[in-house]
Amino acid sequence: MLSRRAFLRGQTQNHNPMAPPWSGDDFTDLCTRCDACIEACPEGVLLRGDGGFPWLDFSHAGCSLCGDCARVCPQPVFDLSRPALDRVARIGDQCLAQAEIHCRSCEDGCEARAIRFSLQRGAPPLPDIDEDACTGCGGCLPACANGALTLEPRHG
């Protein structure tokens, strides 16, 4: 269920906020909320969230994993030796292709080419996610007109 706060802020989907790439469990302890990473983000996917912390918002674009956020941060928040985003895309029941409606928008939004469509006899192609190729960048999320994709923890 969407919270009242999210509704009033114009958010249309209920989602768990994600910390910036290359940040760890100690993110909120180390981040001083200086906004340097938000200002450096060329895609505009880092936004000031609750408590003033930067959070990823994939409602309009995905993260290119350029590393600008990590390079400008004056604190030891980012560790480029760890995975950028330990998430993987998952396809939900509201996927149009799974409802036999021709749609391949998520494939177009996936720069890593982790989403492929397999041909089906007498039906539209069905999506499949290569979890090893998925970077968790969120590029597929705004591409999906039906909100069928989510990013879930890779291990869990």
ABEGO torsion letter per residue (X at the ends): XBBAAAAAAGBABBBBBBBBBGBBAAAAAABAGAGAAAAABAAGABBBBBGGBBBBBAAABBBAGAGAAAAABABAABBAABBABBBBBBBBAABAAAAGBBBAAAAAABAAGABBBBBBBGBBBBBBBBAAABAGAGAAAAABAAGABBBBBABX
